[in-house]
Amino acid sequence: MLKALGFSFILAAIACPPAAVAGAQIYEPLAASVRAGLQASIADAPAPHHAFSNSMDAVNWLTEMAQRLEKRVPHLRTRLDLLRTVHYEAARAGLDPQLVLAVVHVESNFRKFAVSSAGARGYMQVMPFWVGLIGRKGDDLFTLRTNLRYGCVILRHYLDVERGDLFRALGRYNGSLGRPEYPNMVLRAMRARWKYSAAPGSGRS
């Protein structure tokens, strides 16, 4: 399996650090302390810890997820860049990378330039008001890392607001709090498409 994708190509990727179905995150005034915390989270900073315990774990995860994603993102380099960034930003925000993949799947079906009818943008369908609220002028929500960083930070914020209740946090993320359709779609995608079990002895699942 590793040979099929190109073991050396994947190792190199590790070393080098149309209409969407999304709803719309709802603008809510933030307390100054919350806003400052989110601004700090958006700012470019290194991950607090390494996402993978070793390079073999990274190769295994990237290989398996790249195969699953091939039909949606045919170009291998683009696929690996996307997966590596998803894993990095998810780990940085304290999120499960498989959850983030499921959100991207449901929100944009992995279309970088997807725009919803409400104006949400990119892979994670981030509403532009977040740039003015917690970001920096000129932040481009169609840029891979920028979009994933905003999306992960926003989802982490909603998880904190909802005291770890993922179902409600997903509802907030989509602007559909109180309705089950969107959270159920994400959780189904996570279980059916993006669930990952590491090889025995790797220490990850």
DONU-742424 format. One record per residue (C-alpha): residue in one letter; x, y negated, z. Coordinates in pm, 1 decimal. Layout:
<recs>
REC  rest      east     north        up
REC     a         X         Y         Z
...
</recs>
This chain:
<recs>
REC  rest      east     north        up
REC     m       0.0       0.0       0.0
REC     l     282.1    -242.7      86.8
REC     k     457.0    -151.9    -233.2
REC     a     149.2    -239.0    -438.4
REC     l     150.8    -599.6    -322.0
REC     g     522.4    -642.9    -309.6
REC     f     681.7    -606.8      32.0
REC     s     952.1    -864.8     -30.9
REC     f     703.3   -1117.9    -169.7
REC     i     488.3   -1096.8     142.9
REC     l     790.8   -1128.4     371.2
REC     a     889.4   -1442.4     181.3
REC     a     541.1   -1583.9     229.4
REC     i     568.3   -1530.7     605.6
REC     a     899.5   -1704.0     626.4
REC     c     781.4   -2012.7     437.4
REC     p     596.2   -2171.6     696.9
REC     p   -1864.1   -2476.5    -685.5
REC     a   -2211.3   -2554.8    -443.6
REC     a   -2162.3   -2437.4     -89.4
REC     v   -2423.4   -2281.1     136.5
REC     a   -2308.0   -2480.8     436.9
REC     g   -2522.4   -2697.8     655.9
REC     a   -2366.6   -3004.6     809.2
REC     q   -2194.5   -3068.3    1137.7
REC     i   -2389.0   -3335.6    1321.6
REC     y   -2222.5   -3656.4    1433.7
REC     e   -2230.3   -3682.8    1811.8
REC     p   -2062.8   -3955.9    2019.0
REC     l   -1762.8   -3815.9    2203.9
REC     a   -1630.1   -3912.9    2542.2
REC     a   -1297.2   -4092.2    2517.2
REC     s   -1112.5   -3803.7    2681.2
REC     v   -1269.9   -3548.9    2445.9
REC     r   -1190.6   -3763.0    2144.1
REC     a    -829.9   -3804.2    2255.9
REC     g    -797.4   -3429.2    2304.9
REC     l    -934.0   -3356.5    1959.6
REC     q    -708.6   -3619.9    1803.4
REC     a    -409.9   -3450.1    1965.8
REC     s    -528.7   -3114.9    1832.0
REC     i    -558.7   -3245.8    1476.2
REC     a    -212.5   -3403.5    1484.1
REC     d      57.5   -3201.0    1315.7
REC     a     227.4   -2997.4    1585.5
REC     p     378.3   -2649.6    1604.1
REC     a     166.7   -2356.4    1715.5
REC     p     190.0   -2295.0    2090.8
REC     h     296.8   -1935.9    2027.0
REC     h     377.0   -1705.3    1739.0
REC     a      62.7   -1562.1    1584.1
REC     f     222.4   -1224.8    1512.3
REC     s     420.7   -1017.1    1756.4
REC     n     664.6    -910.2    1483.8
REC     s     718.5    -927.9    1109.0
REC     m     570.9    -582.6    1046.2
REC     d     242.7    -685.3    1209.8
REC     a     241.7    -987.5     979.9
REC     v     306.0    -777.2     669.5
REC     n      34.1    -526.5     762.9
REC     w    -228.7    -795.2     828.7
REC     l    -143.9    -999.2     520.2
REC     t    -138.7    -690.5     299.7
REC     e    -477.3    -562.2     412.7
REC     m    -649.7    -900.7     407.5
REC     a    -496.4    -990.3      70.9
REC     q    -645.2    -675.1     -79.7
REC     r    -988.5    -758.5      61.7
REC     l    -968.9   -1113.1     -70.0
REC     e    -839.4   -1031.5    -418.3
REC     k   -1171.9   -1060.3    -603.8
REC     r   -1246.3   -1400.9    -452.6
REC     v    -893.4   -1542.0    -481.4
REC     p    -720.4   -1362.1    -771.0
REC     h    -385.0   -1543.9    -756.9
REC     l    -158.2   -1364.3    -508.5
REC     r      47.7   -1666.2    -402.6
REC     t    -267.4   -1870.5    -335.9
REC     r    -416.0   -1579.5    -144.7
REC     l    -114.3   -1536.9      79.1
REC     d     -83.0   -1910.9     144.5
REC     l    -449.8   -1919.7     244.5
REC     l    -424.6   -1615.6     472.6
REC     r    -102.5   -1728.2     636.0
REC     t    -253.6   -2070.5     706.7
REC     v    -578.8   -1922.4     837.6
REC     h    -386.1   -1703.1    1080.4
REC     y    -162.4   -1989.7    1193.8
REC     e    -441.6   -2241.6    1248.1
REC     a    -674.8   -1988.8    1409.7
REC     a    -406.0   -1883.1    1656.8
REC     r    -319.2   -2246.7    1725.0
REC     a    -682.8   -2318.9    1815.6
REC     g    -724.5   -1999.8    2017.9
REC     l    -960.8   -1841.5    1764.4
REC     d    -978.5   -1494.6    1613.9
REC     p    -840.5   -1515.3    1256.6
REC     q   -1106.1   -1267.6    1145.5
REC     l   -1374.0   -1506.0    1275.5
REC     v   -1221.9   -1792.9    1077.2
REC     l   -1214.6   -1578.2     762.8
REC     a   -1583.0   -1499.0     816.4
REC     v   -1665.7   -1869.0     855.7
REC     v   -1478.1   -1953.2     535.1
REC     h   -1652.8   -1665.4     358.4
REC     v   -2000.3   -1788.5     455.2
REC     e   -1929.9   -2161.6     428.7
REC     s   -1751.9   -2182.7      92.8
REC     n   -1690.0   -1827.8     -32.0
REC     f   -1320.2   -1924.2     -35.2
REC     r   -1364.1   -2213.7    -279.3
REC     k   -1113.8   -2484.7    -199.3
REC     f   -1311.2   -2766.6    -360.5
REC     a   -1661.5   -2661.8    -252.2
REC     v   -1891.9   -2951.2    -159.0
REC     s   -2229.2   -2897.9       9.3
REC     s   -2539.4   -3103.4     -58.4
REC     a   -2472.1   -3278.4     273.7
REC     g   -2116.6   -3367.6     166.7
REC     a   -1924.2   -3108.4     369.9
REC     r   -1592.9   -3029.1     203.9
REC     g   -1346.9   -2752.6     138.5
REC     y   -1291.2   -2404.0     269.2
REC     m   -1448.6   -2462.8     612.0
REC     q   -1698.8   -2724.9     491.8
REC     v   -1587.0   -3006.3     719.5
REC     m   -1797.4   -3321.8     725.4
REC     p   -1601.0   -3637.5     630.0
REC     f   -1706.7   -3828.8     942.9
REC     w   -1460.7   -3616.7    1142.2
REC     v   -1168.4   -3790.1     969.1
REC     g   -1274.7   -4127.2    1107.5
REC     l   -1367.4   -3979.0    1443.3
REC     i   -1058.5   -3775.5    1529.4
REC     g    -824.8   -3783.5    1229.2
REC     r    -607.0   -4025.5    1040.1
REC     k    -694.9   -4246.4     747.0
REC     g    -607.0   -4064.6     430.2
REC     d    -652.3   -3711.3     564.8
REC     d    -766.1   -3506.2     264.3
REC     l   -1022.6   -3239.9     352.8
REC     f    -949.9   -3060.7      25.3
REC     t    -592.3   -2991.9     135.3
REC     l    -553.6   -2633.2     255.6
REC     r    -388.5   -2689.1     592.0
REC     t    -578.9   -3009.1     670.2
REC     n    -915.4   -2846.5     605.4
REC     l    -835.8   -2536.5     808.5
REC     r    -692.7   -2738.5    1094.5
REC     y   -1000.8   -2959.7    1116.9
REC     g   -1234.0   -2662.3    1086.8
REC     c   -1057.1   -2459.5    1355.1
REC     v   -1031.2   -2755.3    1594.3
REC     i   -1400.5   -2837.9    1546.0
REC     l   -1509.9   -2476.8    1601.2
REC     r   -1289.1   -2456.8    1912.3
REC     h   -1451.0   -2778.2    2038.5
REC     y   -1799.1   -2634.4    1990.1
REC     l   -1696.1   -2313.2    2167.7
REC     d   -1576.0   -2519.9    2461.4
REC     v   -1898.3   -2724.9    2462.2
REC     e   -2100.1   -2402.6    2463.6
REC     r   -1880.1   -2240.7    2732.9
REC     g   -1765.0   -1961.9    2506.8
REC     d   -2105.7   -1878.8    2357.8
REC     l   -2003.4   -1795.7    2000.3
REC     f   -2358.3   -1770.6    1868.7
REC     r   -2445.0   -2124.1    1980.8
REC     a   -2103.4   -2259.5    1878.6
REC     l   -2155.4   -2128.8    1524.8
REC     g   -2498.3   -2289.3    1518.1
REC     r   -2343.3   -2623.1    1612.4
REC     y   -2072.4   -2580.6    1352.3
REC     n   -2332.5   -2538.6    1079.0
REC     g   -2569.7   -2801.4    1215.7
REC     s   -2832.6   -2533.9    1278.3
REC     l   -2819.5   -2494.7    1656.9
REC     g   -3112.7   -2288.3    1780.5
REC     r   -3163.9   -2101.4    1453.0
REC     p   -3021.3   -1750.9    1410.9
REC     e   -2962.8   -1732.0    1035.2
REC     y   -2617.3   -1887.7    1011.3
REC     p   -2457.1   -1728.1    1321.0
REC     n   -2592.0   -1391.0    1210.7
REC     m   -2443.9   -1436.7     862.4
REC     v   -2099.9   -1516.1    1002.9
REC     l   -2104.1   -1230.4    1252.5
REC     r   -2219.5    -985.1     984.7
REC     a   -1942.4   -1099.5     752.0
REC     m   -1689.3   -1063.0    1031.4
REC     r   -1798.9    -707.6    1112.8
REC     a   -1857.6    -585.7     759.3
REC     r   -1579.4    -757.5     567.1
REC     w   -1307.6    -897.8     792.9
REC     k   -1283.3    -669.9    1097.0
REC     y    -922.9    -559.1    1136.1
REC     s    -767.1    -271.7    1326.8
REC     a    -389.9    -267.0    1351.2
REC     a    -188.5      47.0    1305.4
REC     p    -149.7     259.5    1621.8
REC     g     125.3     130.1    1845.7
REC     s     129.6    -221.5    1703.6
REC     g     -43.5    -369.6    2005.1
REC     r    -291.1    -571.9    1794.9
REC     s    -647.1    -515.1    1672.2
</recs>
